[in-house]
């Protein structure tokens, strides 16, 4: 039965990590304006790349999603909304 307990613990940990990542993503999405992003970048600059890796990854994904939506909405590149 220790094996089953390990699996349950592992699954619970993964679920908690996913919830925390989703919550962080939602909080970071609130930084939309150039001034807000500049302020966030200044705060992140006080830490090492290792410490900010997850945040930078989330921000890069969100930026890419925003650029894609803007491109699709404008009809650039043959895409139409």
BALOBA-1460 file (C-alpha; in Angstrom, 3 decimals):
// residues 81
<rec num="1" residu="x" x="0.000" y="0.000" z="0.000"/>
<rec num="2" residu="x" x="2.906" y="2.477" z="0.315"/>
<rec num="3" residu="x" x="2.974" y="2.544" z="-3.494"/>
<rec num="4" residu="x" x="-0.631" y="3.748" z="-3.678"/>
<rec num="5" residu="x" x="0.081" y="6.369" z="-1.029"/>
<rec num="6" residu="x" x="3.047" y="7.609" z="-3.079"/>
<rec num="7" residu="x" x="0.881" y="7.866" z="-6.185"/>
<rec num="8" residu="x" x="-1.799" y="9.798" z="-4.319"/>
<rec num="9" residu="x" x="0.802" y="12.134" z="-2.863"/>
<rec num="10" residu="x" x="2.369" y="12.668" z="-6.271"/>
<rec num="11" residu="x" x="-0.989" y="13.411" z="-7.885"/>
<rec num="12" residu="x" x="-1.953" y="15.791" z="-5.079"/>
<rec num="13" residu="x" x="1.370" y="17.620" z="-5.466"/>
<rec num="14" residu="x" x="0.951" y="17.931" z="-9.237"/>
<rec num="15" residu="x" x="-2.577" y="19.258" z="-8.797"/>
<rec num="16" residu="x" x="-1.372" y="21.829" z="-6.258"/>
<rec num="17" residu="x" x="1.439" y="22.904" z="-8.608"/>
<rec num="18" residu="x" x="-1.003" y="23.324" z="-11.491"/>
<rec num="19" residu="x" x="-3.358" y="25.396" z="-9.354"/>
<rec num="20" residu="x" x="-0.490" y="27.607" z="-8.190"/>
<rec num="21" residu="x" x="0.739" y="28.036" z="-11.791"/>
<rec num="22" residu="x" x="-2.761" y="28.927" z="-12.992"/>
<rec num="23" residu="x" x="-3.198" y="31.424" z="-10.138"/>
<rec num="24" residu="x" x="0.186" y="33.007" z="-10.929"/>
<rec num="25" residu="x" x="-0.752" y="33.222" z="-14.622"/>
<rec num="26" residu="x" x="-3.994" y="34.974" z="-13.733"/>
<rec num="27" residu="x" x="-2.198" y="37.448" z="-11.475"/>
<rec num="28" residu="x" x="0.426" y="38.212" z="-14.121"/>
<rec num="29" residu="x" x="-2.250" y="38.737" z="-16.771"/>
<rec num="30" residu="x" x="-3.366" y="41.804" z="-14.801"/>
<rec num="31" residu="x" x="-0.133" y="43.591" z="-15.828"/>
<rec num="32" residu="x" x="-1.359" y="44.813" z="-19.217"/>
<rec num="33" residu="x" x="-0.245" y="48.385" z="-19.766"/>
<rec num="34" residu="x" x="3.287" y="49.366" z="-20.712"/>
<rec num="35" residu="x" x="3.719" y="51.127" z="-17.356"/>
<rec num="36" residu="x" x="2.544" y="48.078" z="-15.417"/>
<rec num="37" residu="x" x="4.836" y="45.769" z="-17.383"/>
<rec num="38" residu="x" x="7.769" y="48.141" z="-16.883"/>
<rec num="39" residu="x" x="7.144" y="48.127" z="-13.145"/>
<rec num="40" residu="x" x="6.936" y="44.329" z="-13.160"/>
<rec num="41" residu="x" x="10.149" y="44.063" z="-15.197"/>
<rec num="42" residu="x" x="11.916" y="46.310" z="-12.674"/>
<rec num="43" residu="x" x="10.767" y="44.072" z="-9.821"/>
<rec num="44" residu="x" x="11.868" y="40.945" z="-11.670"/>
<rec num="45" residu="x" x="15.231" y="42.535" z="-12.421"/>
<rec num="46" residu="x" x="16.050" y="42.400" z="-8.725"/>
<rec num="47" residu="x" x="16.105" y="38.606" z="-8.840"/>
<rec num="48" residu="x" x="18.130" y="35.954" z="-10.628"/>
<rec num="49" residu="x" x="17.029" y="34.326" z="-13.867"/>
<rec num="50" residu="x" x="16.566" y="31.080" z="-11.981"/>
<rec num="51" residu="x" x="14.211" y="32.750" z="-9.518"/>
<rec num="52" residu="x" x="12.111" y="34.361" z="-12.256"/>
<rec num="53" residu="x" x="12.180" y="31.570" z="-14.840"/>
<rec num="54" residu="x" x="8.552" y="30.516" z="-14.361"/>
<rec num="55" residu="x" x="7.272" y="34.099" z="-14.351"/>
<rec num="56" residu="x" x="9.256" y="34.998" z="-17.490"/>
<rec num="57" residu="x" x="7.908" y="31.894" z="-19.218"/>
<rec num="58" residu="x" x="4.322" y="32.799" z="-18.352"/>
<rec num="59" residu="x" x="4.818" y="36.408" z="-19.478"/>
<rec num="60" residu="x" x="6.348" y="35.298" z="-22.791"/>
<rec num="61" residu="x" x="3.398" y="32.964" z="-23.431"/>
<rec num="62" residu="x" x="0.894" y="35.697" z="-22.570"/>
<rec num="63" residu="x" x="2.685" y="38.195" z="-24.830"/>
<rec num="64" residu="x" x="2.663" y="35.697" z="-27.700"/>
<rec num="65" residu="x" x="-1.049" y="35.042" z="-27.191"/>
<rec num="66" residu="x" x="-1.804" y="38.783" z="-27.208"/>
<rec num="67" residu="x" x="0.243" y="39.322" z="-30.385"/>
<rec num="68" residu="x" x="-1.509" y="36.390" z="-32.067"/>
<rec num="69" residu="x" x="-4.961" y="37.683" z="-31.112"/>
<rec num="70" residu="x" x="-4.060" y="41.172" z="-32.378"/>
<rec num="71" residu="x" x="-2.842" y="39.685" z="-35.654"/>
<rec num="72" residu="x" x="-5.953" y="37.562" z="-36.104"/>
<rec num="73" residu="x" x="-8.277" y="40.440" z="-35.229"/>
<rec num="74" residu="x" x="-6.576" y="42.771" z="-37.703"/>
<rec num="75" residu="x" x="-6.723" y="40.188" z="-40.486"/>
<rec num="76" residu="x" x="-2.965" y="40.349" z="-41.090"/>
<rec num="77" residu="x" x="-1.375" y="37.319" z="-42.734"/>
<rec num="78" residu="x" x="-4.554" y="35.986" z="-44.254"/>
<rec num="79" residu="x" x="-6.140" y="35.234" z="-40.876"/>
<rec num="80" residu="x" x="-9.637" y="36.464" z="-40.215"/>
<rec num="81" residu="x" x="-11.538" y="36.469" z="-36.972"/>
